Amino acid sequence: MNYVPYFNEPPMDTIKRYKTIKKYAFIIHDKDYNEKGILESPHYHIYLNFGRASVKFTDVAKWFGLEPQYVNKIIKTGSVLDYLTHNNDSQQFKHQYRPEEVTANFDFVKEAEIERTFGDFSKYSYAKQLAYVHSLSPDKQLKYYKELKSRWQLECDYRSLEPNRDIDVVFIYGKGGTGKTYYAKQLLEKMGYDYCISSSSNDMFQDYKGQWGIILDDIRDRSMDFEDMLKCLDNHTASTMFGRYNNKVFDGKIIVLTSSVPPKFWYKGVIKCRGYERIIPHEDLNQFYRRIGCYIEMTETTITVYNDGLDERGNPKGLGNQYVNGVVNIRREQKPKTNFNAIFDQMCEPSTTDIFDIEQQSIFNKK
């Protein structure tokens, strides 16, 4: 929405009345000078995003009590969002407004940056850029999606040729219920990485969409052949990951494994590898242990972090730093358990037959 000298009411009042407005950002420009050095009249610049809804710009003009020429359909979202603060290259000599002066219900600075770096996977992962494309209006989505997908395929093809990489590998061990998955997610979020969680032992990378982190959740040594495991966790040499339908390149920065079995018990004895049985020699197991840069041991009350990983026998190095496991307190704060009995009381008529009579009748029928 371009130069507007005034409104009949504050823009926020108008925005609140229309649920079709999914995202908004606006600012009043009151420090702009024209080419003659004369201070311009204060005016608003407003960005509106309607998500997947299709809205006529003439209707938007009516909402704000404006003439239609003051409303424009956006071609490049990022350039418009940058213009709110005069962050465009063409506006560098104008007054630079601060992001805090913009009223918005989303991180408009980050969204503008994503568009500026569209297709640059060193800045944002494929998954994050995919989410950005999904937020665009329907008439833009297909065009941007095709372009992004082509660039991502090119990136994957290039990565398959590039032998070097530098990733972190974290192994989290603990019994069920100690919060392994919870803290794995918290760790990646604290590091600022988006991530996916493996959901299948048959194809652990089937949900991978270029996120910077992946959690191989509740994994065992039988989940992946030994040679494939070594390739997957190799900190310095890139390789494609076997997929059920197609191989994928891991383009991330960290792999987190969670398991209820410590790594020193993995791949022990005679195991089947790629269709044949073999015994994994100690030096090969040592390769597996060396790939784990950080080892974390969890109990119901404590978390012990061994930042130097494992030794040649699969035992943690050093004493480790110990922390309080707060997952028990977190679970206490969760919402009360749903009372399904009360729901069925409303749905069905209670049975008058005693449970003991049903059990006795079942035993009698078996005889």
C-alpha positions as CSV (number, residue, x, y, z in Angstrom):
1,M,0.0,0.0,0.0
2,N,1.6,3.2,-1.1
3,Y,1.6,6.8,0.0
4,V,-1.5,7.6,2.0
5,P,-1.8,11.1,3.7
6,Y,-4.3,10.0,6.4
7,F,-6.8,7.4,7.5
8,N,-10.3,7.7,9.1
9,E,-9.1,5.5,11.9
10,P,-5.8,3.9,13.1
11,P,-4.8,1.0,10.7
12,M,-4.7,-1.5,13.6
13,D,-8.5,-1.0,14.2
14,T,-9.2,-1.8,10.6
15,I,-6.8,-4.8,10.5
16,K,-8.5,-6.4,13.6
17,R,-11.9,-6.5,11.9
18,Y,-10.8,-8.8,9.1
19,K,-9.8,-12.4,9.9
20,T,-8.6,-12.9,6.3
21,I,-5.5,-10.9,7.2
22,K,-3.0,-13.5,8.4
23,K,0.1,-11.3,8.5
24,Y,0.5,-7.5,8.8
25,A,3.2,-5.0,9.2
26,F,2.9,-1.2,9.0
27,I,4.9,1.9,9.9
28,I,4.3,5.6,9.8
29,H,6.9,7.5,7.8
30,D,7.3,11.0,9.3
31,K,10.9,11.7,8.6
32,D,11.0,11.5,4.8
33,Y,12.3,14.4,2.7
34,N,11.6,14.9,-1.0
35,E,14.2,15.8,-3.6
36,K,13.9,19.5,-2.8
37,G,14.7,18.8,0.9
38,I,11.2,19.5,2.1
39,L,9.8,17.3,4.8
40,E,6.9,15.2,3.5
41,S,3.6,14.8,5.2
42,P,3.4,11.8,7.6
43,H,2.1,8.7,5.8
44,Y,1.7,5.0,6.4
45,H,3.1,2.0,4.5
46,I,1.2,-1.1,5.2
47,Y,1.9,-4.8,4.2
48,L,-1.0,-7.3,4.3
49,N,-0.7,-11.0,3.7
50,F,-3.9,-13.1,3.3
51,G,-2.3,-16.5,3.3
52,R,-4.1,-18.8,0.9
53,A,-7.2,-16.6,0.6
54,S,-7.8,-14.6,-2.5
55,V,-8.8,-11.0,-1.8
56,K,-9.5,-8.2,-4.3
57,F,-7.4,-5.1,-3.9
58,T,-10.6,-3.0,-4.4
59,D,-12.1,-4.6,-1.3
60,V,-8.9,-3.8,0.7
61,A,-9.2,-0.1,-0.5
62,K,-12.8,0.0,0.9
63,W,-11.8,-1.5,4.2
64,F,-9.4,1.5,4.7
65,G,-11.6,4.1,3.1
66,L,-9.2,4.7,0.2
67,E,-9.2,5.1,-3.5
68,P,-8.1,1.8,-5.3
69,Q,-4.9,3.5,-6.7
70,Y,-3.5,3.6,-3.2
71,V,-3.5,-0.3,-3.0
72,N,-1.0,-2.4,-5.0
73,K,-0.5,-6.1,-5.4
74,I,3.0,-7.1,-4.2
75,I,5.3,-8.8,-6.6
76,K,8.3,-9.3,-4.3
77,T,7.5,-9.6,-0.6
78,G,11.0,-9.0,0.6
79,S,11.5,-5.7,-1.2
80,V,8.3,-4.3,0.3
81,L,9.2,-5.5,3.8
82,D,12.6,-3.9,3.4
83,Y,11.0,-0.6,2.3
84,L,9.2,-0.3,5.6
85,T,12.5,0.7,7.2
86,H,14.2,1.9,4.0
87,N,16.5,-1.1,4.1
88,N,16.5,-1.3,0.3
89,D,19.7,-0.4,-1.6
90,S,17.7,2.2,-3.5
91,Q,16.6,3.9,-0.2
92,Q,20.0,4.0,1.6
93,F,20.1,7.8,1.4
94,K,16.7,8.2,3.0
95,H,16.0,8.2,6.7
96,Q,16.6,4.7,8.1
97,Y,13.7,3.7,10.3
98,R,14.3,1.2,13.1
99,P,12.6,-2.3,13.0
100,E,11.1,-1.5,16.4
101,E,9.1,1.3,14.8
102,V,7.2,-1.3,12.7
103,T,4.0,-2.8,14.1
104,A,3.8,-6.5,12.9
105,N,2.5,-9.9,14.0
106,F,5.5,-11.8,12.5
107,D,9.3,-11.5,12.1
108,F,9.2,-9.3,9.0
109,V,13.0,-8.7,9.2
110,K,13.7,-12.4,8.9
111,E,11.1,-13.0,6.2
112,A,12.6,-10.1,4.1
113,E,16.1,-11.7,4.5
114,I,14.8,-15.1,3.4
115,E,13.5,-13.7,0.2
116,R,16.8,-11.8,-0.4
117,T,18.7,-15.0,0.0
118,F,16.1,-17.2,-1.7
119,G,17.8,-20.4,-2.9
120,D,20.9,-19.8,-0.8
121,F,21.0,-22.9,1.4
122,S,24.0,-21.6,3.4
123,K,21.7,-19.0,4.9
124,Y,18.5,-20.9,5.3
125,S,17.7,-24.6,5.0
126,Y,15.5,-26.0,2.3
127,A,12.8,-26.7,4.9
128,K,12.7,-23.1,6.1
129,Q,12.5,-21.7,2.5
130,L,9.8,-24.3,1.8
131,A,7.8,-22.9,4.7
132,Y,8.3,-19.4,3.3
133,V,7.0,-20.4,-0.1
134,H,3.9,-22.0,1.6
135,S,3.2,-18.6,3.3
136,L,3.0,-16.8,-0.1
137,S,-0.3,-16.1,-1.9
138,P,-1.6,-19.1,-4.1
139,D,-0.8,-17.3,-7.3
140,K,2.9,-17.2,-6.3
141,Q,3.4,-20.5,-4.6
142,L,3.7,-22.7,-7.6
143,K,6.2,-20.5,-9.4
144,Y,8.4,-20.1,-6.3
145,Y,8.1,-23.8,-5.4
146,K,9.3,-24.9,-8.8
147,E,12.2,-22.6,-8.6
148,L,13.1,-23.6,-5.0
149,K,12.9,-27.3,-5.8
150,S,15.1,-26.9,-8.9
151,R,17.7,-25.1,-6.9
152,W,17.6,-27.7,-4.1
153,Q,18.1,-30.5,-6.6
154,L,21.1,-28.6,-8.0
155,E,22.4,-28.2,-4.4
156,C,22.0,-31.9,-3.7
157,D,23.7,-32.9,-6.9
158,Y,26.6,-30.6,-6.0
159,R,26.8,-31.9,-2.5
160,S,27.1,-35.4,-3.8
161,L,30.2,-34.3,-5.6
162,E,31.7,-32.4,-2.6
163,P,33.5,-35.0,-0.4
164,N,34.0,-32.8,2.6
165,R,31.7,-31.7,5.4
166,D,31.9,-30.7,9.0
167,I,29.0,-32.0,11.3
168,D,28.4,-32.6,15.0
169,V,27.3,-36.0,16.1
170,V,25.5,-36.3,19.5
171,F,24.4,-39.6,21.1
172,I,21.8,-39.4,23.9
173,Y,21.4,-42.5,26.0
174,G,18.7,-43.2,28.6
175,K,15.9,-45.4,29.6
176,G,12.4,-44.8,28.3
177,G,10.7,-41.8,29.9
178,T,13.9,-39.9,30.8
179,G,13.3,-37.2,28.2
180,K,15.8,-38.1,25.5
181,T,13.7,-36.8,22.6
182,Y,12.6,-33.7,24.5
183,Y,16.1,-32.6,25.3
184,A,17.3,-33.5,21.7
185,K,14.7,-31.1,20.4
186,Q,15.6,-28.5,23.0
187,L,19.3,-28.8,22.1
188,L,18.7,-28.1,18.4
189,E,16.3,-25.3,19.0
190,K,18.8,-23.6,21.4
191,M,21.4,-23.9,18.7
192,G,19.1,-22.2,16.2
193,Y,18.7,-25.3,13.9
194,D,15.5,-26.5,12.3
195,Y,15.3,-30.3,12.4
196,C,13.2,-33.4,11.5
197,I,12.7,-36.5,13.6
198,S,13.1,-39.9,11.9
199,S,9.9,-41.8,12.0
200,S,10.8,-45.1,10.4
201,S,13.6,-47.7,10.8
202,N,13.1,-48.7,7.1
203,D,13.8,-45.3,5.7
204,M,15.1,-42.9,8.5
205,F,15.7,-40.1,6.0
206,Q,12.3,-40.2,4.4
207,D,11.1,-37.0,6.1
208,Y,14.3,-35.1,5.7
209,K,13.8,-31.9,3.7
210,G,17.2,-30.2,4.1
211,Q,16.9,-29.3,7.7
212,W,20.1,-28.4,9.5
213,G,19.5,-31.0,12.1
214,I,18.1,-34.5,12.2
215,I,17.1,-36.6,15.2
216,L,17.5,-40.4,14.7
217,D,15.0,-41.2,17.5
218,D,15.0,-44.4,19.5
219,I,17.6,-46.0,17.2
220,R,19.2,-49.4,17.6
221,D,22.2,-51.0,15.9
222,R,19.7,-53.2,13.9
223,S,18.2,-50.0,12.5
224,M,21.1,-49.5,10.0
225,D,23.9,-51.7,8.6
226,F,27.3,-51.0,10.2
227,E,28.9,-49.7,7.1
228,D,25.9,-47.4,6.4
229,M,26.1,-46.2,10.0
230,L,29.7,-45.2,9.6
231,K,29.0,-43.3,6.4
232,C,25.9,-41.6,8.0
233,L,27.9,-40.4,11.1
234,D,31.2,-39.5,9.3
235,N,32.0,-36.0,10.6
236,H,34.2,-35.0,7.7
237,T,33.3,-37.0,4.6
238,A,29.9,-36.5,2.9
239,S,28.0,-39.4,1.4
240,T,24.4,-40.1,0.2
241,M,22.0,-41.7,2.6
242,F,20.1,-44.8,1.4
243,G,16.4,-44.1,1.1
244,R,13.6,-46.5,0.3
245,Y,12.7,-44.7,-2.9
246,N,15.8,-42.5,-3.6
247,N,19.1,-41.7,-1.9
248,K,19.3,-38.3,-0.1
249,V,22.2,-36.0,0.8
250,F,22.3,-34.8,4.3
251,D,23.0,-31.1,4.0
252,G,22.8,-30.4,7.7
253,K,25.1,-29.5,10.6
254,I,24.2,-32.0,13.3
255,I,22.9,-35.5,13.8
256,V,21.4,-36.5,17.2
257,L,20.9,-40.1,18.0
258,T,18.7,-41.2,21.0
259,S,18.7,-44.7,22.2
260,S,17.9,-46.8,25.3
261,V,21.0,-48.9,24.5
262,P,24.5,-47.5,25.1
263,P,26.8,-47.5,22.0
264,K,29.3,-49.8,23.7
265,F,26.7,-52.6,23.3
266,W,26.1,-51.9,19.6
267,Y,27.3,-54.2,16.9
268,K,28.5,-56.9,19.2
269,G,28.9,-60.5,18.3
270,V,27.8,-62.0,15.0
271,I,25.6,-59.6,13.1
272,K,24.0,-59.4,9.7
273,C,25.5,-56.7,7.5
274,R,24.2,-56.1,4.0
275,G,22.8,-59.6,3.7
276,Y,25.7,-61.5,5.2
277,E,26.8,-62.4,8.7
278,R,30.1,-61.0,10.0
279,I,31.9,-60.1,13.2
280,I,32.8,-56.4,13.5
281,P,36.4,-56.1,14.5
282,H,37.4,-53.8,17.4
283,E,39.2,-51.3,15.1
284,D,36.0,-50.8,13.1
285,L,34.0,-50.3,16.3
286,N,36.5,-47.7,17.3
287,Q,35.7,-45.8,14.1
288,F,32.0,-45.8,15.2
289,Y,32.9,-44.5,18.7
290,R,35.2,-41.8,17.4
291,R,32.3,-40.3,15.3
292,I,30.3,-39.5,18.4
293,G,31.6,-36.1,19.4
294,C,29.3,-35.6,22.4
295,Y,27.8,-38.3,24.6
296,I,24.9,-37.6,26.9
297,E,23.7,-40.0,29.6
298,M,20.2,-39.4,31.1
299,T,18.5,-40.7,34.2
300,E,15.1,-39.6,35.6
301,T,16.9,-37.0,37.8
302,T,20.2,-36.2,36.1
303,I,21.8,-35.4,32.7
304,T,25.5,-36.0,32.3
305,V,27.2,-34.4,29.3
306,Y,30.5,-35.8,28.1
307,N,31.7,-33.2,25.7
308,D,34.8,-35.3,24.6
309,G,32.7,-38.2,23.4
310,L,33.8,-41.9,23.8
311,D,37.0,-43.7,24.2
312,E,38.1,-46.7,22.1
313,R,36.0,-49.1,24.2
314,G,32.8,-47.1,23.9
315,N,33.0,-45.6,27.4
316,P,32.5,-41.9,28.0
317,K,35.7,-39.8,28.3
318,G,36.3,-37.8,31.5
319,L,33.9,-37.2,34.4
320,G,31.4,-35.2,32.4
321,N,29.3,-32.2,33.5
322,Q,26.1,-33.1,35.4
323,Y,22.8,-31.2,35.2
324,V,19.3,-31.5,36.7
325,N,16.8,-33.4,34.5
326,G,13.7,-31.2,34.7
327,V,11.5,-33.3,32.4
328,V,9.5,-34.7,35.4
329,N,8.5,-31.2,36.4
330,I,7.6,-30.3,32.8
331,R,5.3,-33.3,32.7
332,R,3.6,-32.2,35.9
333,E,2.8,-28.9,34.3
334,Q,1.1,-30.5,31.3
335,K,-2.7,-30.3,30.9
336,P,-4.8,-32.8,33.0
337,K,-5.5,-36.2,31.5
338,T,-8.7,-36.4,29.4
339,N,-11.5,-38.3,31.3
340,F,-12.7,-40.7,28.6
341,N,-15.1,-42.4,31.0
342,A,-17.0,-39.1,31.3
343,I,-17.2,-38.8,27.5
344,F,-18.5,-42.4,27.1
345,D,-21.0,-41.7,29.9
346,Q,-22.5,-39.1,27.6
347,M,-22.3,-41.3,24.5
348,C,-23.5,-44.6,25.8
349,E,-25.8,-46.2,28.3
350,P,-23.9,-47.8,31.2
351,S,-24.0,-51.6,31.3
352,T,-25.7,-53.3,34.2
353,T,-23.6,-56.5,33.8
354,D,-20.9,-56.8,36.4
355,I,-17.3,-57.2,35.1
356,F,-16.9,-60.3,37.2
357,D,-19.9,-61.9,35.5
358,I,-18.4,-61.1,32.1
359,E,-15.0,-62.7,33.0
360,Q,-16.8,-65.8,34.4
361,Q,-18.9,-66.1,31.3
362,S,-15.7,-65.9,29.1
363,I,-14.0,-68.6,31.1
364,F,-17.1,-70.8,30.8
365,N,-17.3,-70.4,27.0
366,K,-13.6,-71.4,26.7
367,K,-14.3,-74.6,28.5
